[in-house]
Structures are given as structure tokens and as C-alpha cells.
């Protein structure tokens, strides 16, 4: 079982990892996150704090459910696909 602190820490690490990518690898102007409705409130809080405390735009967080988020995430790479999934199910 995860707790709020570990969830926020994991999401923060994921967001930070994406922000250090080179400009050539980043196709959109903000990070897209999809996944668990349970994690959604925490992910939204981290995304808002990230946007308010950095020079980057606030990531877009969508509650799609763990399975739905993973499906969207695994469907491809690029502008039409999310950068992060915060679900806990399976793998691509």
C-alpha cells in the first residue's frame, strides 16, 4: 500500500525527469499525465505546485482510471499521447 508522501515523491521525480529532457525531445509545451482516479487529487496538487514554483507550465492531469491511463500511455509517443501514467497496473 502506498501513502500520500510516497505518491507525491514518485510523481515529483517523474515530472522532474521529464523536465530535464532536451528541447528536441519535447514536442508539446506542457507535460500530460493520465491515470488513477485515486492518485488524481495528489497528482493535481503536485502538478499545481510544480507549475507555481518553476518556470515550466503546470502539467495537465487527467483522471482516466489506472487501466485507461495505461492504455493511453502505451498507445504511442508524441503530442497525442500522455507522458506519464500514474496507475499501478501492468506494463506496456
mmCIF file as gemmi writes it, N, C-alpha and C atoms, coordinates in Angstrom:
data_model
loop_
_atom_site.group_PDB
_atom_site.id
_atom_site.type_symbol
_atom_site.label_atom_id
_atom_site.label_alt_id
_atom_site.label_comp_id
_atom_site.label_asym_id
_atom_site.label_entity_id
_atom_site.label_seq_id
_atom_site.pdbx_PDB_ins_code
_atom_site.Cartn_x
_atom_site.Cartn_y
_atom_site.Cartn_z
_atom_site.occupancy
_atom_site.B_iso_or_equiv
_atom_site.pdbx_formal_charge
_atom_site.auth_seq_id
_atom_site.auth_asym_id
_atom_site.pdbx_PDB_model_num
ATOM 1 N N . UNK Axp A 1 ? 0.842 -1.177 0 1 0 ? 1 A 1
ATOM 2 C CA . UNK Axp A 1 ? 0 0 0 1 0 ? 1 A 1
ATOM 3 C C . UNK Axp A 1 ? 0.884 1.236 0 1 0 ? 1 A 1
ATOM 4 N N . UNK Axp A 2 ? 0.491 2.251 -0.736 1 0 ? 2 A 1
ATOM 5 C CA . UNK Axp A 2 ? 1.276 3.47 -0.79 1 0 ? 2 A 1
ATOM 6 C C . UNK Axp A 2 ? 0.63 4.531 0.083 1 0 ? 2 A 1
ATOM 7 N N . UNK Axp A 3 ? 1.432 5.502 0.473 1 0 ? 3 A 1
ATOM 8 C CA . UNK Axp A 3 ? 0.876 6.616 1.234 1 0 ? 3 A 1
ATOM 9 C C . UNK Axp A 3 ? 1.019 7.9 0.433 1 0 ? 3 A 1
ATOM 10 N N . UNK Axp A 4 ? 0.442 8.965 0.93 1 0 ? 4 A 1
ATOM 11 C CA . UNK Axp A 4 ? 0.428 10.236 0.21 1 0 ? 4 A 1
ATOM 12 C C . UNK Axp A 4 ? 1.844 10.743 -0.056 1 0 ? 4 A 1
ATOM 13 N N . UNK Axp A 5 ? 2.72 10.653 0.917 1 0 ? 5 A 1
ATOM 14 C CA . UNK Axp A 5 ? 4.083 11.156 0.749 1 0 ? 5 A 1
ATOM 15 C C . UNK Axp A 5 ? 4.839 10.421 -0.34 1 0 ? 5 A 1
ATOM 16 N N . UNK Axp A 6 ? 4.735 9.083 -0.36 1 0 ? 6 A 1
ATOM 17 C CA . UNK Axp A 6 ? 5.461 8.322 -1.381 1 0 ? 6 A 1
ATOM 18 C C . UNK Axp A 6 ? 4.874 8.563 -2.756 1 0 ? 6 A 1
ATOM 19 N N . UNK Axp A 7 ? 3.565 8.744 -2.854 1 0 ? 7 A 1
ATOM 20 C CA . UNK Axp A 7 ? 2.926 9.03 -4.142 1 0 ? 7 A 1
ATOM 21 C C . UNK Axp A 7 ? 3.38 10.382 -4.679 1 0 ? 7 A 1
ATOM 22 N N . UNK Axp A 8 ? 3.394 11.383 -3.813 1 0 ? 8 A 1
ATOM 23 C CA . UNK Axp A 8 ? 3.829 12.713 -4.229 1 0 ? 8 A 1
ATOM 24 C C . UNK Axp A 8 ? 5.299 12.71 -4.62 1 0 ? 8 A 1
ATOM 25 N N . UNK Axp A 9 ? 6.099 12.005 -3.866 1 0 ? 9 A 1
ATOM 26 C CA . UNK Axp A 9 ? 7.525 11.935 -4.176 1 0 ? 9 A 1
ATOM 27 C C . UNK Axp A 9 ? 7.759 11.258 -5.519 1 0 ? 9 A 1
ATOM 28 N N . UNK Axp A 10 ? 7.061 10.164 -5.776 1 0 ? 10 A 1
ATOM 29 C CA . UNK Axp A 10 ? 7.231 9.439 -7.034 1 0 ? 10 A 1
ATOM 30 C C . UNK Axp A 10 ? 6.791 10.298 -8.217 1 0 ? 10 A 1
ATOM 31 N N . UNK Axp A 11 ? 5.68 10.998 -8.075 1 0 ? 11 A 1
ATOM 32 C CA . UNK Axp A 11 ? 5.2 11.848 -9.157 1 0 ? 11 A 1
ATOM 33 C C . UNK Axp A 11 ? 6.149 13.017 -9.388 1 0 ? 11 A 1
ATOM 34 N N . UNK Axp A 12 ? 6.675 13.592 -8.316 1 0 ? 12 A 1
ATOM 35 C CA . UNK Axp A 12 ? 7.616 14.699 -8.439 1 0 ? 12 A 1
ATOM 36 C C . UNK Axp A 12 ? 8.861 14.255 -9.181 1 0 ? 12 A 1
ATOM 37 N N . UNK Axp A 13 ? 9.368 13.077 -8.856 1 0 ? 13 A 1
ATOM 38 C CA . UNK Axp A 13 ? 10.54 12.544 -9.551 1 0 ? 13 A 1
ATOM 39 C C . UNK Axp A 13 ? 10.233 12.357 -11.034 1 0 ? 13 A 1
ATOM 40 N N . UNK Axp A 14 ? 9.05 11.82 -11.346 1 0 ? 14 A 1
ATOM 41 C CA . UNK Axp A 14 ? 8.658 11.632 -12.747 1 0 ? 14 A 1
ATOM 42 C C . UNK Axp A 14 ? 8.573 12.942 -13.503 1 0 ? 14 A 1
ATOM 43 N N . UNK Axp A 15 ? 7.986 13.952 -12.878 1 0 ? 15 A 1
ATOM 44 C CA . UNK Axp A 15 ? 7.881 15.261 -13.531 1 0 ? 15 A 1
ATOM 45 C C . UNK Axp A 15 ? 9.267 15.862 -13.722 1 0 ? 15 A 1
ATOM 46 N N . UNK Axp A 16 ? 10.11 15.779 -12.706 1 0 ? 16 A 1
ATOM 47 C CA . UNK Axp A 16 ? 11.458 16.326 -12.819 1 0 ? 16 A 1
ATOM 48 C C . UNK Axp A 16 ? 12.233 15.644 -13.941 1 0 ? 16 A 1
ATOM 49 N N . UNK Axp A 17 ? 12.109 14.334 -14.044 1 0 ? 17 A 1
ATOM 50 C CA . UNK Axp A 17 ? 12.827 13.595 -15.091 1 0 ? 17 A 1
ATOM 51 C C . UNK Axp A 17 ? 12.42 14.079 -16.476 1 0 ? 17 A 1
ATOM 52 N N . UNK Axp A 18 ? 11.162 14.391 -16.654 1 0 ? 18 A 1
ATOM 53 C CA . UNK Axp A 18 ? 10.714 14.88 -17.954 1 0 ? 18 A 1
ATOM 54 C C . UNK Axp A 18 ? 11.203 16.291 -18.241 1 0 ? 18 A 1
ATOM 55 N N . UNK Axp A 19 ? 11.359 17.105 -17.205 1 0 ? 19 A 1
ATOM 56 C CA . UNK Axp A 19 ? 11.771 18.484 -17.44 1 0 ? 19 A 1
ATOM 57 C C . UNK Axp A 19 ? 13.234 18.6 -17.834 1 0 ? 19 A 1
ATOM 58 N N . UNK Axp A 20 ? 14.028 17.592 -17.561 1 0 ? 20 A 1
ATOM 59 C CA . UNK Axp A 20 ? 15.436 17.665 -17.945 1 0 ? 20 A 1
ATOM 60 C C . UNK Axp A 20 ? 15.683 17.107 -19.342 1 0 ? 20 A 1
ATOM 61 N N . UNK Axp A 21 ? 14.627 16.68 -20.011 1 0 ? 21 A 1
ATOM 62 C CA . UNK Axp A 21 ? 14.764 16.204 -21.393 1 0 ? 21 A 1
ATOM 63 C C . UNK Axp A 21 ? 15.163 17.379 -22.292 1 0 ? 21 A 1
ATOM 64 N N . UNK Axp A 22 ? 15.844 17.09 -23.366 1 0 ? 22 A 1
ATOM 65 C CA . UNK Axp A 22 ? 16.254 18.148 -24.278 1 0 ? 22 A 1
ATOM 66 C C . UNK Axp A 22 ? 15.057 18.722 -25.014 1 0 ? 22 A 1
ATOM 67 N N . UNK Axp A 23 ? 15.167 19.964 -25.452 1 0 ? 23 A 1
ATOM 68 C CA . UNK Axp A 23 ? 14.071 20.607 -26.171 1 0 ? 23 A 1
ATOM 69 C C . UNK Axp A 23 ? 13.688 19.836 -27.423 1 0 ? 23 A 1
ATOM 70 N N . UNK Axp A 24 ? 14.641 19.204 -28.079 1 0 ? 24 A 1
ATOM 71 C CA . UNK Axp A 24 ? 14.34 18.447 -29.297 1 0 ? 24 A 1
ATOM 72 C C . UNK Axp A 24 ? 13.43 17.258 -29.015 1 0 ? 24 A 1
ATOM 73 N N . UNK Axp A 25 ? 13.499 16.729 -27.806 1 0 ? 25 A 1
ATOM 74 C CA . UNK Axp A 25 ? 12.7 15.551 -27.462 1 0 ? 25 A 1
ATOM 75 C C . UNK Axp A 25 ? 11.31 15.922 -26.959 1 0 ? 25 A 1
ATOM 76 N N . UNK Axp A 26 ? 11.09 17.183 -26.645 1 0 ? 26 A 1
ATOM 77 C CA . UNK Axp A 26 ? 9.819 17.611 -26.095 1 0 ? 26 A 1
ATOM 78 C C . UNK Axp A 26 ? 8.978 18.248 -27.195 1 0 ? 26 A 1
ATOM 79 N N . UNK Axp A 27 ? 7.847 17.613 -27.524 1 0 ? 27 A 1
ATOM 80 C CA . UNK Axp A 27 ? 7.032 18.065 -28.643 1 0 ? 27 A 1
ATOM 81 C C . UNK Axp A 27 ? 5.948 19.045 -28.212 1 0 ? 27 A 1
ATOM 82 N N . UNK Axp A 28 ? 5.55 19.059 -26.973 1 0 ? 28 A 1
ATOM 83 C CA . UNK Axp A 28 ? 4.479 19.948 -26.503 1 0 ? 28 A 1
ATOM 84 C C . UNK Axp A 28 ? 5.025 20.911 -25.454 1 0 ? 28 A 1
ATOM 85 N N . UNK Axp A 29 ? 4.211 21.87 -25.064 1 0 ? 29 A 1
ATOM 86 C CA . UNK Axp A 29 ? 4.695 22.876 -24.121 1 0 ? 29 A 1
ATOM 87 C C . UNK Axp A 29 ? 4.391 22.561 -22.664 1 0 ? 29 A 1
ATOM 88 N N . UNK Axp A 30 ? 3.728 21.447 -22.405 1 0 ? 30 A 1
ATOM 89 C CA . UNK Axp A 30 ? 3.48 21.039 -21.023 1 0 ? 30 A 1
ATOM 90 C C . UNK Axp A 30 ? 3.362 19.516 -20.934 1 0 ? 30 A 1
ATOM 91 N N . UNK Axp A 31 ? 3.607 18.991 -19.762 1 0 ? 31 A 1
ATOM 92 C CA . UNK Axp A 31 ? 3.563 17.554 -19.521 1 0 ? 31 A 1
ATOM 93 C C . UNK Axp A 31 ? 2.115 17.092 -19.415 1 0 ? 31 A 1
ATOM 94 N N . UNK Axp A 32 ? 1.824 15.919 -19.959 1 0 ? 32 A 1
ATOM 95 C CA . UNK Axp A 32 ? 0.499 15.317 -19.895 1 0 ? 32 A 1
ATOM 96 C C . UNK Axp A 32 ? 0.562 14.062 -19.023 1 0 ? 32 A 1
ATOM 97 N N . UNK Axp A 33 ? -0.307 14.014 -18 1 0 ? 33 A 1
ATOM 98 C CA . UNK Axp A 33 ? -0.335 12.897 -17.057 1 0 ? 33 A 1
ATOM 99 C C . UNK Axp A 33 ? -1.744 12.309 -17.028 1 0 ? 33 A 1
ATOM 100 N N . UNK Axp A 34 ? -1.862 11.004 -17.12 1 0 ? 34 A 1
ATOM 101 C CA . UNK Axp A 34 ? -3.156 10.324 -17.049 1 0 ? 34 A 1
ATOM 102 C C . UNK Axp A 34 ? -3.079 9.189 -16.04 1 0 ? 34 A 1
ATOM 103 N N . UNK Axp A 35 ? -4.234 8.743 -15.557 1 0 ? 35 A 1
ATOM 104 C CA . UNK Axp A 35 ? -4.225 7.558 -14.718 1 0 ? 35 A 1
ATOM 105 C C . UNK Axp A 35 ? -5.225 7.549 -13.59 1 0 ? 35 A 1
ATOM 106 N N . UNK Axp A 36 ? -4.828 6.906 -12.533 1 0 ? 36 A 1
ATOM 107 C CA . UNK Axp A 36 ? -5.654 6.549 -11.387 1 0 ? 36 A 1
ATOM 108 C C . UNK Axp A 36 ? -6.49 7.699 -10.84 1 0 ? 36 A 1
ATOM 109 N N . UNK Axp A 37 ? -7.772 7.437 -10.639 1 0 ? 37 A 1
ATOM 110 C CA . UNK Axp A 37 ? -8.644 8.432 -10.013 1 0 ? 37 A 1
ATOM 111 C C . UNK Axp A 37 ? -8.307 8.584 -8.529 1 0 ? 37 A 1
ATOM 112 N N . UNK Axp A 38 ? -7.754 7.538 -7.925 1 0 ? 38 A 1
ATOM 113 C CA . UNK Axp A 38 ? -7.341 7.599 -6.526 1 0 ? 38 A 1
ATOM 114 C C . UNK Axp A 38 ? -6.15 8.527 -6.35 1 0 ? 38 A 1
ATOM 115 N N . UNK Axp A 39 ? -5.203 8.475 -7.272 1 0 ? 39 A 1
ATOM 116 C CA . UNK Axp A 39 ? -3.993 9.29 -7.201 1 0 ? 39 A 1
ATOM 117 C C . UNK Axp A 39 ? -4.241 10.699 -7.748 1 0 ? 39 A 1
ATOM 118 N N . UNK Axp A 40 ? -5.317 10.882 -8.502 1 0 ? 40 A 1
ATOM 119 C CA . UNK Axp A 40 ? -5.612 12.15 -9.167 1 0 ? 40 A 1
ATOM 120 C C . UNK Axp A 40 ? -5.5 13.384 -8.262 1 0 ? 40 A 1
ATOM 121 N N . UNK Axp A 41 ? -6.116 13.388 -7.066 1 0 ? 41 A 1
ATOM 122 C CA . UNK Axp A 41 ? -6.004 14.592 -6.225 1 0 ? 41 A 1
ATOM 123 C C . UNK Axp A 41 ? -4.555 14.913 -5.842 1 0 ? 41 A 1
ATOM 124 N N . UNK Axp A 42 ? -3.765 13.896 -5.576 1 0 ? 42 A 1
ATOM 125 C CA . UNK Axp A 42 ? -2.365 14.104 -5.213 1 0 ? 42 A 1
ATOM 126 C C . UNK Axp A 42 ? -1.551 14.566 -6.42 1 0 ? 42 A 1
ATOM 127 N N . UNK Axp A 43 ? -1.796 13.93 -7.566 1 0 ? 43 A 1
ATOM 128 C CA . UNK Axp A 43 ? -1.085 14.301 -8.79 1 0 ? 43 A 1
ATOM 129 C C . UNK Axp A 43 ? -1.406 15.743 -9.18 1 0 ? 43 A 1
ATOM 130 N N . UNK Axp A 44 ? -2.654 16.142 -9.005 1 0 ? 44 A 1
ATOM 131 C CA . UNK Axp A 44 ? -3.066 17.504 -9.321 1 0 ? 44 A 1
ATOM 132 C C . UNK Axp A 44 ? -2.365 18.504 -8.407 1 0 ? 44 A 1
ATOM 133 N N . UNK Axp A 45 ? -2.285 18.193 -7.125 1 0 ? 45 A 1
ATOM 134 C CA . UNK Axp A 45 ? -1.603 19.068 -6.175 1 0 ? 45 A 1
ATOM 135 C C . UNK Axp A 45 ? -0.134 19.229 -6.532 1 0 ? 45 A 1
ATOM 136 N N . UNK Axp A 46 ? 0.54 18.121 -6.838 1 0 ? 46 A 1
ATOM 137 C CA . UNK Axp A 46 ? 1.958 18.183 -7.205 1 0 ? 46 A 1
ATOM 138 C C . UNK Axp A 46 ? 2.136 18.981 -8.497 1 0 ? 46 A 1
ATOM 139 N N . UNK Axp A 47 ? 1.276 18.736 -9.484 1 0 ? 47 A 1
ATOM 140 C CA . UNK Axp A 47 ? 1.365 19.45 -10.756 1 0 ? 47 A 1
ATOM 141 C C . UNK Axp A 47 ? 1.187 20.949 -10.552 1 0 ? 47 A 1
ATOM 142 N N . UNK Axp A 48 ? 0.215 21.346 -9.727 1 0 ? 48 A 1
ATOM 143 C CA . UNK Axp A 48 ? -0.022 22.766 -9.465 1 0 ? 48 A 1
ATOM 144 C C . UNK Axp A 48 ? 1.16 23.401 -8.746 1 0 ? 48 A 1
ATOM 145 N N . UNK Axp A 49 ? 1.703 22.721 -7.771 1 0 ? 49 A 1
ATOM 146 C CA . UNK Axp A 49 ? 2.872 23.255 -7.052 1 0 ? 49 A 1
ATOM 147 C C . UNK Axp A 49 ? 4.074 23.356 -7.979 1 0 ? 49 A 1
ATOM 148 N N . UNK Axp A 50 ? 4.234 22.362 -8.831 1 0 ? 50 A 1
ATOM 149 C CA . UNK Axp A 50 ? 5.324 22.367 -9.808 1 0 ? 50 A 1
ATOM 150 C C . UNK Axp A 50 ? 5.188 23.587 -10.727 1 0 ? 50 A 1
ATOM 151 N N . UNK Axp A 51 ? 3.986 23.824 -11.243 1 0 ? 51 A 1
ATOM 152 C CA . UNK Axp A 51 ? 3.75 24.958 -12.128 1 0 ? 51 A 1
ATOM 153 C C . UNK Axp A 51 ? 3.943 26.293 -11.434 1 0 ? 51 A 1
ATOM 154 N N . UNK Axp A 52 ? 3.564 26.37 -10.16 1 0 ? 52 A 1
ATOM 155 C CA . UNK Axp A 52 ? 3.686 27.618 -9.408 1 0 ? 52 A 1
ATOM 156 C C . UNK Axp A 52 ? 5.102 27.917 -8.942 1 0 ? 52 A 1
ATOM 157 N N . UNK Axp A 53 ? 5.946 26.895 -8.867 1 0 ? 53 A 1
ATOM 158 C CA . UNK Axp A 53 ? 7.282 27.076 -8.3 1 0 ? 53 A 1
ATOM 159 C C . UNK Axp A 53 ? 8.423 26.877 -9.29 1 0 ? 53 A 1
ATOM 160 N N . UNK Axp A 54 ? 8.11 26.739 -10.553 1 0 ? 54 A 1
ATOM 161 C CA . UNK Axp A 54 ? 9.143 26.596 -11.581 1 0 ? 54 A 1
ATOM 162 C C . UNK Axp A 54 ? 8.795 27.51 -12.754 1 0 ? 54 A 1
ATOM 163 N N . UNK Axp A 55 ? 9.659 27.543 -13.727 1 0 ? 55 A 1
ATOM 164 C CA . UNK Axp A 55 ? 9.392 28.32 -14.937 1 0 ? 55 A 1
ATOM 165 C C . UNK Axp A 55 ? 8.61 27.522 -15.97 1 0 ? 55 A 1
ATOM 166 N N . UNK Axp A 56 ? 8.239 26.287 -15.636 1 0 ? 56 A 1
ATOM 167 C CA . UNK Axp A 56 ? 7.509 25.421 -16.553 1 0 ? 56 A 1
ATOM 168 C C . UNK Axp A 56 ? 6.004 25.585 -16.356 1 0 ? 56 A 1
ATOM 169 N N . UNK Axp A 57 ? 5.237 25.303 -17.407 1 0 ? 57 A 1
ATOM 170 C CA . UNK Axp A 57 ? 3.787 25.344 -17.295 1 0 ? 57 A 1
ATOM 171 C C . UNK Axp A 57 ? 3.301 24.19 -16.428 1 0 ? 57 A 1
ATOM 172 N N . UNK Axp A 58 ? 2.162 24.396 -15.797 1 0 ? 58 A 1
ATOM 173 C CA . UNK Axp A 58 ? 1.571 23.361 -14.956 1 0 ? 58 A 1
ATOM 174 C C . UNK Axp A 58 ? 1.179 22.16 -15.817 1 0 ? 58 A 1
ATOM 175 N N . UNK Axp A 59 ? 1.627 20.957 -15.434 1 0 ? 59 A 1
ATOM 176 C CA . UNK Axp A 59 ? 1.245 19.756 -16.189 1 0 ? 59 A 1
ATOM 177 C C . UNK Axp A 59 ? -0.272 19.559 -16.211 1 0 ? 59 A 1
ATOM 178 N N . UNK Axp A 60 ? -0.755 18.933 -17.268 1 0 ? 60 A 1
ATOM 179 C CA . UNK Axp A 60 ? -2.171 18.592 -17.392 1 0 ? 60 A 1
ATOM 180 C C . UNK Axp A 60 ? -2.359 17.202 -16.795 1 0 ? 60 A 1
ATOM 181 N N . UNK Axp A 61 ? -3.243 17.086 -15.807 1 0 ? 61 A 1
ATOM 182 C CA . UNK Axp A 61 ? -3.502 15.809 -15.147 1 0 ? 61 A 1
ATOM 183 C C . UNK Axp A 61 ? -4.945 15.406 -15.445 1 0 ? 61 A 1
ATOM 184 N N . UNK Axp A 62 ? -5.133 14.185 -15.954 1 0 ? 62 A 1
ATOM 185 C CA . UNK Axp A 62 ? -6.464 13.672 -16.259 1 0 ? 62 A 1
ATOM 186 C C . UNK Axp A 62 ? -6.718 12.376 -15.5 1 0 ? 62 A 1
ATOM 187 N N . UNK Axp A 63 ? -7.915 12.258 -14.941 1 0 ? 63 A 1
ATOM 188 C CA . UNK Axp A 63 ? -8.325 11.05 -14.24 1 0 ? 63 A 1
ATOM 189 C C . UNK Axp A 63 ? -9.002 10.111 -15.238 1 0 ? 63 A 1
ATOM 190 N N . UNK Axp A 64 ? -8.265 9.105 -15.677 1 0 ? 64 A 1
ATOM 191 C CA . UNK Axp A 64 ? -8.784 8.16 -16.674 1 0 ? 64 A 1
ATOM 192 C C . UNK Axp A 64 ? -8.975 6.76 -16.095 1 0 ? 64 A 1
ATOM 193 N N . UNK Axp A 65 ? -8.596 6.573 -14.848 1 0 ? 65 A 1
ATOM 194 C CA . UNK Axp A 65 ? -8.55 5.242 -14.253 1 0 ? 65 A 1
ATOM 195 C C . UNK Axp A 65 ? -7.206 4.61 -14.569 1 0 ? 65 A 1
ATOM 196 N N . UNK Axp A 66 ? -6.749 3.724 -13.717 1 0 ? 66 A 1
ATOM 197 C CA . UNK Axp A 66 ? -5.43 3.107 -13.91 1 0 ? 66 A 1
ATOM 198 C C . UNK Axp A 66 ? -5.312 2.377 -15.235 1 0 ? 66 A 1
ATOM 199 N N . UNK Axp A 67 ? -6.291 1.527 -15.531 1 0 ? 67 A 1
ATOM 200 C CA . UNK Axp A 67 ? -6.252 0.752 -16.777 1 0 ? 67 A 1
ATOM 201 C C . UNK Axp A 67 ? -6.342 1.63 -18.008 1 0 ? 67 A 1
ATOM 202 N N . UNK Axp A 68 ? -7.244 2.618 -17.967 1 0 ? 68 A 1
ATOM 203 C CA . UNK Axp A 68 ? -7.391 3.531 -19.097 1 0 ? 68 A 1
ATOM 204 C C . UNK Axp A 68 ? -6.144 4.366 -19.321 1 0 ? 68 A 1
ATOM 205 N N . UNK Axp A 69 ? -5.546 4.833 -18.232 1 0 ? 69 A 1
ATOM 206 C CA . UNK Axp A 69 ? -4.315 5.62 -18.334 1 0 ? 69 A 1
ATOM 207 C C . UNK Axp A 69 ? -3.186 4.821 -18.943 1 0 ? 69 A 1
ATOM 208 N N . UNK Axp A 70 ? -3.057 3.581 -18.502 1 0 ? 70 A 1
ATOM 209 C CA . UNK Axp A 70 ? -2.003 2.726 -19.042 1 0 ? 70 A 1
ATOM 210 C C . UNK Axp A 70 ? -2.235 2.451 -20.521 1 0 ? 70 A 1
ATOM 211 N N . UNK Axp A 71 ? -3.479 2.247 -20.9 1 0 ? 71 A 1
ATOM 212 C CA . UNK Axp A 71 ? -3.816 2.007 -22.305 1 0 ? 71 A 1
ATOM 213 C C . UNK Axp A 71 ? -3.428 3.221 -23.164 1 0 ? 71 A 1
ATOM 214 N N . UNK Axp A 72 ? -3.789 4.434 -22.716 1 0 ? 72 A 1
ATOM 215 C CA . UNK Axp A 72 ? -3.422 5.651 -23.448 1 0 ? 72 A 1
ATOM 216 C C . UNK Axp A 72 ? -1.91 5.817 -23.524 1 0 ? 72 A 1
ATOM 217 N N . UNK Axp A 73 ? -1.239 5.576 -22.393 1 0 ? 73 A 1
ATOM 218 C CA . UNK Axp A 73 ? 0.207 5.738 -22.312 1 0 ? 73 A 1
ATOM 219 C C . UNK Axp A 73 ? 0.929 4.773 -23.257 1 0 ? 73 A 1
ATOM 220 N N . UNK Axp A 74 ? 0.48 3.542 -23.318 1 0 ? 74 A 1
ATOM 221 C CA . UNK Axp A 74 ? 1.135 2.512 -24.123 1 0 ? 74 A 1
ATOM 222 C C . UNK Axp A 74 ? 0.793 2.602 -25.61 1 0 ? 74 A 1
ATOM 223 N N . UNK Axp A 75 ? -0.168 3.444 -25.957 1 0 ? 75 A 1
ATOM 224 C CA . UNK Axp A 75 ? -0.621 3.539 -27.35 1 0 ? 75 A 1
ATOM 225 C C . UNK Axp A 75 ? 0.377 4.233 -28.267 1 0 ? 75 A 1
ATOM 226 N N . UNK Axp A 76 ? 1.339 4.944 -27.705 1 0 ? 76 A 1
ATOM 227 C CA . UNK Axp A 76 ? 2.313 5.605 -28.571 1 0 ? 76 A 1
ATOM 228 C C . UNK Axp A 76 ? 3.031 6.751 -27.9 1 0 ? 76 A 1
ATOM 229 N N . UNK Axp A 77 ? 3.818 7.448 -28.701 1 0 ? 77 A 1
ATOM 230 C CA . UNK Axp A 77 ? 4.616 8.572 -28.224 1 0 ? 77 A 1
ATOM 231 C C . UNK Axp A 77 ? 4.292 9.779 -29.083 1 0 ? 77 A 1
ATOM 232 N N . UNK Axp A 78 ? 4.256 10.946 -28.487 1 0 ? 78 A 1
ATOM 233 C CA . UNK Axp A 78 ? 4.027 12.163 -29.257 1 0 ? 78 A 1
ATOM 234 C C . UNK Axp A 78 ? 2.95 13.031 -28.657 1 0 ? 78 A 1
ATOM 235 N N . UNK Axp A 79 ? 2.565 14.05 -29.39 1 0 ? 79 A 1
ATOM 236 C CA . UNK Axp A 79 ? 1.606 15.038 -28.901 1 0 ? 79 A 1
ATOM 237 C C . UNK Axp A 79 ? 0.258 14.454 -28.495 1 0 ? 79 A 1
ATOM 238 N N . UNK Axp A 80 ? -0.161 13.389 -29.122 1 0 ? 80 A 1
ATOM 239 C CA . UNK Axp A 80 ? -1.483 12.819 -28.852 1 0 ? 80 A 1
ATOM 240 C C . UNK Axp A 80 ? -1.473 11.746 -27.766 1 0 ? 80 A 1
ATOM 241 N N . UNK Axp A 81 ? -0.35 11.573 -27.087 1 0 ? 81 A 1
ATOM 242 C CA . UNK Axp A 81 ? -0.205 10.542 -26.068 1 0 ? 81 A 1
ATOM 243 C C . UNK Axp A 81 ? 0.363 11.147 -24.791 1 0 ? 81 A 1
ATOM 244 N N . UNK Axp A 82 ? -0.053 10.639 -23.631 1 0 ? 82 A 1
ATOM 245 C CA . UNK Axp A 82 ? 0.448 11.177 -22.364 1 0 ? 82 A 1
ATOM 246 C C . UNK Axp A 82 ? 1.919 10.845 -22.138 1 0 ? 82 A 1
ATOM 247 N N . UNK Axp A 83 ? 2.565 11.685 -21.319 1 0 ? 83 A 1
ATOM 248 C CA . UNK Axp A 83 ? 3.971 11.498 -20.973 1 0 ? 83 A 1
ATOM 249 C C . UNK Axp A 83 ? 4.151 10.601 -19.757 1 0 ? 83 A 1
ATOM 250 N N . UNK Axp A 84 ? 3.176 10.633 -18.856 1 0 ? 84 A 1
ATOM 251 C CA . UNK Axp A 84 ? 3.261 9.888 -17.593 1 0 ? 84 A 1
ATOM 252 C C . UNK Axp A 84 ? 1.917 9.219 -17.337 1 0 ? 84 A 1
ATOM 253 N N . UNK Axp A 85 ? 1.952 7.982 -16.822 1 0 ? 85 A 1
ATOM 254 C CA . UNK Axp A 85 ? 0.741 7.362 -16.288 1 0 ? 85 A 1
ATOM 255 C C . UNK Axp A 85 ? 0.98 7.098 -14.814 1 0 ? 85 A 1
ATOM 256 N N . UNK Axp A 86 ? 0.008 7.403 -13.979 1 0 ? 86 A 1
ATOM 257 C CA . UNK Axp A 86 ? 0.198 7.244 -12.539 1 0 ? 86 A 1
ATOM 258 C C . UNK Axp A 86 ? -0.605 6.081 -11.983 1 0 ? 86 A 1
ATOM 259 N N . UNK Axp A 87 ? -0.919 5.133 -12.834 1 0 ? 87 A 1
ATOM 260 C CA . UNK Axp A 87 ? -1.611 3.933 -12.384 1 0 ? 87 A 1
ATOM 261 C C . UNK Axp A 87 ? -0.643 2.929 -11.798 1 0 ? 87 A 1
ATOM 262 N N . UNK Axp A 88 ? -1.158 1.861 -11.307 1 0 ? 88 A 1
ATOM 263 C CA . UNK Axp A 88 ? -0.334 0.838 -10.665 1 0 ? 88 A 1
ATOM 264 C C . UNK Axp A 88 ? -0.46 -0.512 -11.356 1 0 ? 88 A 1
ATOM 265 N N . UNK Axp A 89 ? -1.146 -0.569 -12.479 1 0 ? 89 A 1
ATOM 266 C CA . UNK Axp A 89 ? -1.392 -1.836 -13.139 1 0 ? 89 A 1
ATOM 267 C C . UNK Axp A 89 ? -0.383 -2.114 -14.249 1 0 ? 89 A 1
ATOM 268 N N . UNK Axp A 90 ? 0.062 -3.312 -14.353 1 0 ? 90 A 1
ATOM 269 C CA . UNK Axp A 90 ? 0.774 -3.854 -15.501 1 0 ? 90 A 1
ATOM 270 C C . UNK Axp A 90 ? 1.876 -3.021 -16.113 1 0 ? 90 A 1
ATOM 271 N N . UNK Axp A 91 ? 2.14 -3.354 -17.37 1 0 ? 91 A 1
ATOM 272 C CA . UNK Axp A 91 ? 3.18 -2.687 -18.133 1 0 ? 91 A 1
ATOM 273 C C . UNK Axp A 91 ? 2.795 -2.74 -19.607 1 0 ? 91 A 1
ATOM 274 N N . UNK Axp A 92 ? 3.478 -1.937 -20.417 1 0 ? 92 A 1
ATOM 275 C CA . UNK Axp A 92 ? 3.173 -1.875 -21.848 1 0 ? 92 A 1
ATOM 276 C C . UNK Axp A 92 ? 3.629 -3.155 -22.544 1 0 ? 92 A 1
